[in-house]
Amino acid sequence: MIVVTGSTGFISSCLVAELNQKGFSNIVVVDDFSREDKNKNLIGKSIVAKVPRMDFFKWADDFKTEIDFIFHLGARTDTTEFDYSIFDKLNVQYSKNMWQFCTERQIPLVYASSAATYGMGEHGYNDVHSIVEKLKPLNPYGESKNDFDKWVLKQDQTPPFWAGLKFFNVYGPNEFHKGRMASVIFHAFNQISKTGGMKLFASHHPDYKNGEQLRDFVYVKDVVSVCMYLMSKQPNSGLYNLGTGKARTFLDLAKATFKAMNKNESISFIPTPEDIRDKYQYFTEANMSKLINSGYKQPFYSLEDGVNDYVKNYLTPNKYL
């Protein structure tokens, strides 16, 4: 059996779809299942069990010999939440329990870290373990992810294989439920559909023109492809960046969205909200050499190809993956 936590969420539900596509139906999905809008992400998918998040370890004790692999992608991901105790419970302590379970039972583990651990990028965006203690995330969410990474790297006892994935700006199908935390492409599509135009944050940095702030946007189909690779090949254990390795501007993103929608470009700029202005990142770009050197050969979607697929095949027809 393959366990996927956070299974009603964005990335996890796309992973379940990919597992099904590759012939895996012995999937155990773990989440709180309390939101009907998120549960839609699992409609039509082949699974063998649905286990409430807080019941998982009790359930798993009875099925431990049948679990072959665990993808622990469930987490509290709201970057606007500033109560660290919430993140400590769901992102740190629960993840420690998962690590210890996988270690005791010798079950391979892939878990979700985040590019939010890198803060303002003072130490670059390199997934080398030596900088983890130096990183200064900008919010409690990023802190919780980095706190768990730091804890992991101090452990002498580990699962037989493990990987912590530092997701960059992931976009793609199955994020209808995410509200404010959905990708910029999702918001661009909805804004253009309603108003015919797209408003981007103005730059408040002298080195960047309006709309030329840069992010590493990675399509969720690439994310799940990497997950499948890690499960099947199990290269060296460690932290791995998961972006494309190529930063693109928000202007590029907006233009790609207009083109995919067959709309004329209408882009304007609004001030970045003051509550996030001081901690706004103007550049992120994953160094992908570790993953590529481990043997991952699949090319990543370009921003244009990813946006085109997302808009035409999922957002426009209101379709799930």
RAKAKA-V948989 format. One record per run of one state. SS is the DSSP state (hx for helix, st for strand, lp for the rest). FROM is the first residue (numbers start at 0). TO is the last residue. If there is no record, write none. Layout:
# RAKAKA-V948989
ss:from:to
SS:FROM:TO
SS:FROM:TO
This chain:
# RAKAKA-V948989
ss:from:to
lp:0:0
st:1:4
lp:5:8
hx:9:20
lp:21:25
st:26:30
lp:31:34
hx:35:41
lp:42:47
st:48:51
hx:52:65
lp:66:67
st:68:71
lp:72:82
hx:83:104
lp:105:106
st:107:111
lp:112:113
hx:114:117
lp:118:127
hx:128:133
lp:134:138
hx:139:152
lp:153:160
st:161:166
lp:167:167
st:168:170
lp:171:174
hx:175:180
lp:181:182
hx:183:194
lp:195:196
st:197:200
lp:201:212
st:213:214
lp:215:215
st:216:218
hx:219:232
lp:233:236
st:237:241
lp:242:246
st:247:248
hx:249:259
lp:260:265
st:266:269
lp:270:272
hx:273:276
lp:277:287
hx:288:292
lp:293:301
hx:302:314
lp:315:320
